């Protein structure tokens, strides 16, 4: 009888252990739901480049301010395409900030932005907070205009930012987040978690 009780006790412990292991695994490996692949992203970037040229046809120069890491990669890819399809010269500027606590915002170099046209670029607008704080260094000047661009936008944001250019707009739940996969030279996709 004791062996039977030990066997049942061990079986119950194994069941609890396997349940907890499955629960932990499901929380750490969330399923990626791809919303853009490499080809779709390339088409979106091309369309965005044409939109930029159309809205800025009277400009000879634009400053593309890419938010460090992903936003800067998007800015580089767009700058190449804009200069390929138009006579607009694009100057790249890198914007650096801590996305969780964006009090200090810096640019990679000192430039006077008075009477200049600036396009602030990021990969994703989740809450709008990063984009809003990234404007800070440009507001010390008197630019002619400031526009904003994101590759992917969540339709509900907690900060008052409406990008002028959007590659893809996605309705998400508050728990879902959007991530863009990229290398230094290309964007390979975007997904929801």
Backbone as CSV, one residue per row, in Angstrom:
resi,resn,N_x,N_y,N_z,CA_x,CA_y,CA_z,C_x,C_y,C_z
1,UNK,0.820,-1.190,0.000,0.000,0.000,0.000,0.864,1.254,0.000
2,UNK,1.983,1.209,0.760,2.868,2.362,0.821,3.469,2.660,-0.553
3,UNK,3.838,1.610,-1.300,4.386,1.813,-2.650,3.363,2.473,-3.574
4,UNK,2.106,2.084,-3.443,1.049,2.673,-4.254,0.869,4.159,-3.911
5,UNK,0.902,4.478,-2.616,0.777,5.873,-2.188,1.966,6.704,-2.689
6,UNK,3.185,6.158,-2.595,4.373,6.866,-3.092,4.293,7.091,-4.602
7,UNK,3.786,6.082,-5.311,3.647,6.199,-6.772,2.642,7.306,-7.130
8,UNK,1.525,7.363,-6.451,0.512,8.389,-6.711,1.053,9.768,-6.358
9,UNK,1.787,9.860,-5.259,2.380,11.135,-4.839,3.409,11.614,-5.867
10,UNK,4.212,10.674,-6.343,5.232,11.030,-7.341,4.566,11.440,-8.659
11,UNK,3.500,10.772,-9.043,2.775,11.099,-10.271,2.162,12.497,-10.166
12,UNK,1.608,12.844,-9.023,1.024,14.174,-8.808,2.114,15.251,-8.875
13,UNK,3.253,14.989,-8.273,4.362,15.954,-8.317,4.837,16.156,-9.753
14,UNK,4.919,15.063,-10.517,5.338,15.161,-11.915,4.334,15.997,-12.716
15,UNK,3.038,15.777,-12.472,2.004,16.537,-13.173,2.130,18.026,-12.874
16,UNK,2.292,18.397,-11.616,2.435,19.801,-11.226,3.697,20.392,-11.847
17,UNK,4.803,19.653,-11.791,6.064,20.127,-12.348,5.934,20.365,-13.859
18,UNK,5.330,19.425,-14.586,5.200,19.586,-16.035,4.258,20.740,-16.376
19,UNK,3.198,20.933,-15.564,2.290,22.058,-15.787,3.026,23.382,-15.603
20,UNK,3.799,23.506,-14.547,4.555,24.738,-14.291,5.596,24.984,-15.382
21,UNK,6.219,23.929,-15.871,7.204,24.064,-16.946,6.545,24.565,-18.228
22,UNK,5.376,24.030,-18.560,4.652,24.489,-19.747,4.224,25.948,-19.596
23,UNK,3.758,26.307,-18.427,3.333,27.682,-18.168,4.497,28.646,-18.322
24,UNK,5.637,28.289,-17.770,6.824,29.149,-17.894,7.250,29.262,-19.351
25,UNK,7.230,28.172,-20.090,7.629,28.178,-21.498,6.691,29.050,-22.326
26,UNK,5.387,28.982,-22.057,4.444,29.782,-22.838,4.608,31.268,-22.546
27,UNK,5.027,31.644,-21.349,5.226,33.055,-21.020,6.516,33.619,-21.596
28,UNK,7.529,32.781,-21.779,8.811,33.289,-22.259,8.942,33.232,-23.777
29,UNK,8.201,32.368,-24.427,8.295,32.273,-25.883,6.958,32.637,-26.503
30,UNK,6.673,33.910,-26.534,5.421,34.366,-27.129,5.502,34.250,-28.638
31,UNK,4.369,33.950,-29.217,4.308,33.754,-30.656,4.405,35.080,-31.401
32,UNK,5.281,35.114,-32.404,5.408,36.298,-33.252,4.346,36.229,-34.343
33,UNK,3.578,37.312,-34.474,2.585,37.403,-35.538,3.119,38.439,-36.534
34,UNK,3.657,37.964,-37.637,4.266,38.876,-38.606,3.208,39.716,-39.311
35,UNK,3.463,41.019,-39.363,2.564,41.942,-40.048,3.225,42.517,-41.298
36,UNK,4.542,42.404,-41.397,5.297,42.817,-42.589,6.434,41.838,-42.811
37,UNK,6.648,41.464,-44.065,7.844,40.692,-44.395,8.812,41.605,-45.152
38,UNK,9.907,41.052,-45.592,10.954,41.847,-46.245,10.443,42.547,-47.509
39,UNK,9.712,41.832,-48.353,9.220,42.411,-49.611,8.172,43.496,-49.366
40,UNK,7.235,43.230,-48.446,6.221,44.242,-48.123,6.862,45.497,-47.549
41,UNK,7.873,45.312,-46.716,8.575,46.450,-46.123,9.248,47.282,-47.199
42,UNK,9.882,46.622,-48.160,10.548,47.346,-49.254,9.531,48.176,-50.042
43,UNK,8.357,47.602,-50.298,7.305,48.348,-51.017,6.802,49.538,-50.198
44,UNK,6.642,49.335,-48.903,6.190,50.430,-48.028,7.210,51.566,-48.025
45,UNK,8.491,51.217,-47.942,9.540,52.241,-47.940,9.559,53.008,-49.259
46,UNK,9.363,52.309,-50.349,9.340,52.970,-51.664,8.166,53.946,-51.755
47,UNK,6.990,53.502,-51.298,5.820,54.376,-51.299,6.046,55.591,-50.411
48,UNK,6.641,55.379,-49.228,6.932,56.493,-48.319,7.896,57.483,-48.955
49,UNK,8.892,56.987,-49.693,9.850,57.869,-50.365,9.137,58.761,-51.380
50,UNK,8.229,58.191,-52.136,7.472,58.993,-53.108,6.577,60.013,-52.408
51,UNK,5.965,59.624,-51.303,5.139,60.571,-50.548,5.973,61.744,-50.041
52,UNK,7.159,61.446,-49.535,8.047,62.505,-49.028,8.390,63.484,-50.141
53,UNK,8.732,62.955,-51.305,9.083,63.811,-52.449,7.882,64.648,-52.872
54,UNK,6.703,64.045,-52.937,5.498,64.777,-53.338,5.188,65.930,-52.394
55,UNK,5.316,65.697,-51.091,4.976,66.738,-50.113,6.083,67.776,-49.921
56,UNK,7.263,67.473,-50.431,8.396,68.386,-50.255,9.036,68.740,-51.591
57,UNK,8.232,68.816,-52.654,8.752,69.061,-53.999,9.498,70.382,-54.110
58,UNK,9.173,71.347,-53.252,9.819,72.661,-53.331,11.081,72.758,-52.480
59,UNK,11.474,71.671,-51.824,12.665,71.674,-50.966,13.899,71.254,-51.755
60,UNK,15.015,71.897,-51.464,16.292,71.473,-52.042,17.032,70.552,-51.085
61,UNK,16.737,70.692,-49.775,17.413,69.884,-48.762,16.437,69.533,-47.648
62,UNK,16.549,68.300,-47.159,15.778,67.835,-46.009,16.732,67.225,-44.997
63,UNK,16.426,67.405,-43.727,17.166,66.727,-42.660,16.330,65.551,-42.194
64,UNK,16.862,64.339,-42.355,16.201,63.142,-41.853,16.811,62.837,-40.495
65,UNK,16.028,62.999,-39.435,16.490,62.742,-38.076,15.994,61.373,-37.648
66,UNK,16.876,60.387,-37.693,16.508,59.024,-37.337,16.754,58.757,-35.873
67,UNK,15.745,58.237,-35.196,15.900,57.901,-33.785,16.766,56.652,-33.688
68,UNK,17.795,56.768,-32.880,18.879,55.780,-32.811,18.403,54.335,-32.852
69,UNK,19.192,53.563,-33.528,19.005,52.156,-33.830,18.032,52.013,-34.990
70,UNK,16.838,51.537,-34.727,15.900,51.196,-35.792,15.458,52.391,-36.621
71,UNK,15.155,53.496,-35.978,14.721,54.690,-36.702,15.789,55.222,-37.627
72,UNK,17.051,55.113,-37.200,18.157,55.568,-38.042,18.296,54.680,-39.279
73,UNK,18.084,53.381,-39.122,18.140,52.475,-40.281,17.036,52.812,-41.272
74,UNK,15.825,53.060,-40.777,14.715,53.453,-41.654,15.070,54.754,-42.369
75,UNK,15.645,55.715,-41.633,16.023,57.009,-42.223,17.065,56.839,-43.330
76,UNK,18.063,55.988,-43.111,19.099,55.752,-44.132,18.495,55.164,-45.401
77,UNK,17.632,54.158,-45.233,17.017,53.524,-46.401,16.137,54.507,-47.171
78,UNK,15.387,55.330,-46.446,14.542,56.324,-47.109,15.372,57.413,-47.774
79,UNK,16.452,57.836,-47.143,17.309,58.884,-47.717,17.859,58.436,-49.066
80,UNK,18.308,57.188,-49.145,18.828,56.659,-50.416,17.761,56.730,-51.506
81,UNK,16.543,56.326,-51.160,15.477,56.298,-52.160,15.024,57.699,-52.561
82,UNK,14.926,58.606,-51.591,14.509,59.976,-51.911,15.523,60.639,-52.837
83,UNK,16.811,60.451,-52.572,17.839,61.054,-53.431,17.903,60.374,-54.797
84,UNK,17.484,59.108,-54.853,17.458,58.386,-56.123,16.339,58.880,-57.033
85,UNK,15.189,59.217,-56.466,14.026,59.577,-57.285,13.792,61.078,-57.400
86,UNK,14.640,61.891,-56.750,14.428,63.338,-56.795,15.763,64.078,-56.740
87,UNK,15.690,65.401,-56.809,16.877,66.249,-56.676,17.035,66.789,-55.258
88,UNK,16.272,66.260,-54.323,16.355,66.706,-52.936,17.581,66.075,-52.284
89,UNK,18.407,66.913,-51.678,19.559,66.410,-50.917,19.103,66.097,-49.492
90,UNK,19.450,64.910,-49.007,19.049,64.501,-47.661,20.277,64.437,-46.769
91,UNK,20.178,65.103,-45.638,21.234,65.105,-44.618,20.732,64.274,-43.440
92,UNK,21.505,63.260,-43.030,21.096,62.393,-41.917,21.593,62.933,-40.582
93,UNK,20.731,62.858,-39.577,21.062,63.242,-38.211,20.591,62.113,-37.304
94,UNK,21.432,61.725,-36.354,21.063,60.664,-35.419,20.570,61.270,-34.109
95,UNK,19.392,60.831,-33.685,18.800,61.286,-32.427,18.951,60.153,-31.410
96,UNK,19.544,60.458,-30.250,19.744,59.445,-29.207,18.967,59.811,-27.953
97,UNK,18.280,58.819,-27.396,17.564,59.003,-26.144,17.240,57.655,-25.537
98,UNK,17.007,57.645,-24.245,16.569,56.447,-23.546,15.053,56.358,-23.734
99,UNK,14.592,55.326,-24.422,13.165,55.251,-24.769,12.266,55.061,-23.548
100,UNK,12.782,54.500,-22.468,11.968,54.320,-21.267,11.925,55.587,-20.415
101,UNK,13.027,56.343,-20.389,13.106,57.566,-19.592,13.771,58.643,-20.441
102,UNK,13.047,59.218,-21.395,13.640,60.075,-22.428,13.856,61.549,-22.043
103,UNK,14.437,61.784,-20.888,14.628,63.167,-20.457,15.738,63.836,-21.263
104,UNK,16.848,63.134,-21.449,17.976,63.710,-22.190,17.966,63.206,-23.631
105,UNK,17.912,64.157,-24.548,17.891,63.836,-25.976,19.077,64.536,-26.624
106,UNK,19.892,63.782,-27.364,21.067,64.373,-28.005,21.093,64.065,-29.495
107,UNK,21.777,64.925,-30.232,22.001,64.729,-31.661,23.455,64.367,-31.870
108,UNK,23.756,63.661,-32.947,25.132,63.229,-33.178,26.060,64.373,-33.580
109,UNK,25.496,65.524,-33.935,26.331,66.685,-34.273,25.531,67.962,-34.121
110,UNK,26.258,69.053,-33.962,25.624,70.365,-33.801,25.321,70.963,-35.174
111,UNK,24.058,71.245,-35.408,23.621,71.854,-36.671,22.596,72.923,-36.313
112,UNK,22.649,74.032,-37.014,21.606,75.038,-36.848,20.410,74.660,-37.710
113,UNK,19.255,74.498,-37.102,18.060,74.067,-37.830,17.109,75.213,-38.143
114,UNK,17.573,76.445,-37.983,16.720,77.576,-38.319,16.399,77.548,-39.810
115,UNK,15.117,77.718,-40.128,14.624,77.750,-41.511,14.929,76.465,-42.293
116,UNK,15.066,75.345,-41.604,15.314,74.056,-42.248,14.066,73.175,-42.140
117,UNK,13.977,72.199,-43.030,12.873,71.231,-43.004,13.401,69.916,-42.447
118,UNK,12.713,69.424,-41.429,13.167,68.247,-40.690,12.104,67.159,-40.779
119,UNK,12.560,65.932,-40.993,11.677,64.773,-40.956,12.190,63.846,-39.859
120,UNK,11.441,63.735,-38.760,11.793,62.864,-37.641,11.274,61.463,-37.933
121,UNK,12.160,60.459,-37.839,11.836,59.102,-38.295,12.099,58.076,-37.202
122,UNK,11.130,57.170,-37.002,11.316,56.027,-36.111,10.689,54.804,-36.760
123,UNK,11.014,53.629,-36.220,10.474,52.404,-36.794,9.024,52.171,-36.381
124,UNK,8.716,52.372,-35.089,7.384,52.076,-34.578,6.907,53.203,-33.672
125,UNK,5.647,53.557,-33.796,5.016,54.471,-32.837,4.103,53.627,-31.967
126,UNK,4.611,53.223,-30.798,3.796,52.445,-29.868,2.917,53.368,-29.042
127,UNK,3.526,54.146,-28.148,2.741,55.072,-27.324,2.815,56.500,-27.856
128,UNK,3.836,56.807,-28.668,4.051,58.163,-29.153,5.035,58.932,-28.292
129,UNK,5.408,58.380,-27.152,6.289,59.057,-26.189,7.677,59.334,-26.770
130,UNK,8.287,58.346,-27.395,9.626,58.517,-27.956,9.637,59.618,-29.002
131,UNK,8.671,59.586,-29.902,8.597,60.584,-30.965,8.414,61.987,-30.390
132,UNK,7.590,62.106,-29.386,7.330,63.412,-28.782,8.594,63.983,-28.131
133,UNK,9.289,63.173,-27.347,10.509,63.642,-26.693,11.643,63.883,-27.687
134,UNK,11.671,63.123,-28.773,12.744,63.273,-29.768,12.671,64.622,-30.482
135,UNK,11.561,65.293,-30.418,11.424,66.621,-31.033,12.168,67.711,-30.248
136,UNK,12.453,67.427,-29.001,13.012,68.419,-28.078,14.204,69.222,-28.615
137,UNK,15.251,68.607,-29.159,16.396,69.417,-29.613,16.086,70.336,-30.794
138,UNK,15.076,69.994,-31.578,14.737,70.809,-32.753,13.917,72.036,-32.377
139,UNK,13.272,71.976,-31.224,12.435,73.088,-30.790,13.238,74.244,-30.208
140,UNK,14.562,74.075,-30.092,15.430,75.178,-29.669,15.701,76.127,-30.832
141,UNK,15.300,75.713,-32.023,15.524,76.494,-33.237,14.180,76.946,-33.797
142,UNK,14.228,77.580,-34.948,13.022,77.993,-35.660,12.988,77.293,-37.022
143,UNK,12.721,75.972,-37.054,12.693,75.274,-38.339,11.521,75.750,-39.196
144,UNK,11.682,75.587,-40.512,10.605,75.946,-41.434,9.427,74.987,-41.234
145,UNK,9.741,73.683,-41.118,8.698,72.704,-40.830,9.320,71.447,-40.243
146,UNK,8.520,70.757,-39.453,8.913,69.462,-38.892,7.814,68.474,-39.243
147,UNK,8.216,67.362,-39.838,7.293,66.282,-40.167,7.748,65.030,-39.431
148,UNK,6.846,64.062,-39.290,7.188,62.810,-38.610,6.812,61.615,-39.477
149,UNK,7.581,60.545,-39.325,7.362,59.333,-40.108,7.641,58.116,-39.241
150,UNK,6.780,57.105,-39.352,7.025,55.807,-38.730,6.711,54.712,-39.742
151,UNK,7.469,53.646,-39.663,7.203,52.511,-40.543,5.905,51.814,-40.124
152,UNK,5.725,51.603,-38.806,4.520,50.955,-38.295,3.966,51.797,-37.148
153,UNK,2.639,52.002,-37.175,1.982,52.801,-36.151,0.877,52.000,-35.490
154,UNK,0.841,52.077,-34.159,-0.326,51.554,-33.430,-1.407,52.611,-33.487
155,UNK,-2.636,52.188,-33.674,-3.708,53.163,-33.831,-4.088,53.856,-32.535
156,UNK,-3.817,53.233,-31.395,-4.099,53.923,-30.132,-2.779,54.205,-29.421
157,UNK,-2.558,55.484,-29.179,-1.343,55.915,-28.502,-1.730,56.701,-27.262
158,UNK,-0.810,56.784,-26.317,-1.102,57.511,-25.081,-0.537,58.930,-25.096
159,UNK,0.232,59.274,-26.129,0.778,60.624,-26.280,0.256,61.228,-27.580
160,UNK,0.098,62.552,-27.639,-0.552,63.197,-28.791,0.354,63.330,-30.014
161,UNK,0.659,62.213,-30.634,1.513,62.210,-31.820,0.762,61.543,-32.962
162,UNK,0.606,62.267,-34.066,0.012,61.721,-35.285,1.067,61.837,-36.384
163,UNK,1.746,60.744,-36.729,2.773,60.832,-37.772,2.205,61.316,-39.099
164,UNK,3.006,62.109,-39.812,2.604,62.601,-41.129,2.682,61.498,-42.174
165,UNK,3.627,60.581,-42.002,3.821,59.474,-42.938,3.797,58.173,-42.142
166,UNK,3.008,57.202,-42.624,2.890,55.917,-41.944,2.973,54.812,-42.993
167,UNK,3.883,53.857,-42.769,3.976,52.721,-43.670,2.801,51.775,-43.489
168,UNK,2.510,51.429,-42.229,1.420,50.508,-41.914,0.832,50.913,-40.570
169,UNK,-0.485,51.010,-40.517,-1.187,51.330,-39.276,-1.891,50.065,-38.800
170,UNK,-1.687,49.713,-37.519,-2.194,48.453,-36.987,-2.983,48.701,-35.706
171,UNK,-4.168,48.109,-35.624,-4.944,48.139,-34.389,-4.456,46.999,-33.501
172,UNK,-4.045,47.328,-32.279,-3.525,46.324,-31.358,-4.226,46.452,-30.017
173,UNK,-4.039,45.429,-29.187,-4.498,45.530,-27.808,-3.406,46.246,-27.014
174,UNK,-3.735,46.662,-25.811,-2.743,47.346,-24.979,-1.591,46.432,-24.592
175,UNK,-1.840,45.122,-24.543,-0.798,44.171,-24.158,0.160,43.850,-25.311
176,UNK,-0.281,44.041,-26.538,0.556,43.699,-27.694,1.577,44.796,-27.973
177,UNK,2.719,44.384,-28.467,3.773,45.319,-28.847,4.249,44.982,-30.251
178,UNK,4.724,45.995,-30.957,5.213,45.819,-32.323,6.725,45.946,-32.326
179,UNK,7.384,45.032,-33.011,8.838,45.046,-33.125,9.226,44.961,-34.600
180,UNK,10.285,45.669,-34.962,10.805,45.634,-36.332,12.126,44.891,-36.316
181,UNK,12.252,43.911,-37.203,13.509,43.159,-37.343,14.337,43.813,-38.422
182,UNK,15.622,44.058,-38.125,16.459,44.716,-39.127,17.924,44.422,-38.903
183,UNK,18.681,44.721,-39.942,20.134,44.729,-39.855,20.564,46.176,-40.099
184,UNK,21.851,46.426,-40.241,22.311,47.795,-40.515,21.905,48.264,-41.902
185,UNK,21.621,47.339,-42.804,21.382,47.711,-44.194,19.978,47.413,-44.711
186,UNK,19.170,46.646,-43.965,17.843,46.305,-44.464,16.884,45.971,-43.324
187,UNK,15.600,46.074,-43.641,14.547,45.708,-42.699,13.964,44.396,-43.184
188,UNK,13.969,43.394,-42.320,13.544,42.058,-42.737,12.105,41.754,-42.368
189,UNK,11.471,42.571,-41.522,10.067,42.338,-41.189,9.651,43.072,-39.931
190,UNK,8.369,42.934,-39.605,7.807,43.491,-38.387,6.773,42.524,-37.864
191,UNK,6.686,42.411,-36.544,5.774,41.450,-35.947,5.174,41.984,-34.652
192,UNK,4.067,41.356,-34.265,3.369,41.639,-33.007,3.696,40.553,-31.988
193,UNK,3.803,40.961,-30.759,3.892,39.990,-29.651,2.871,40.401,-28.626
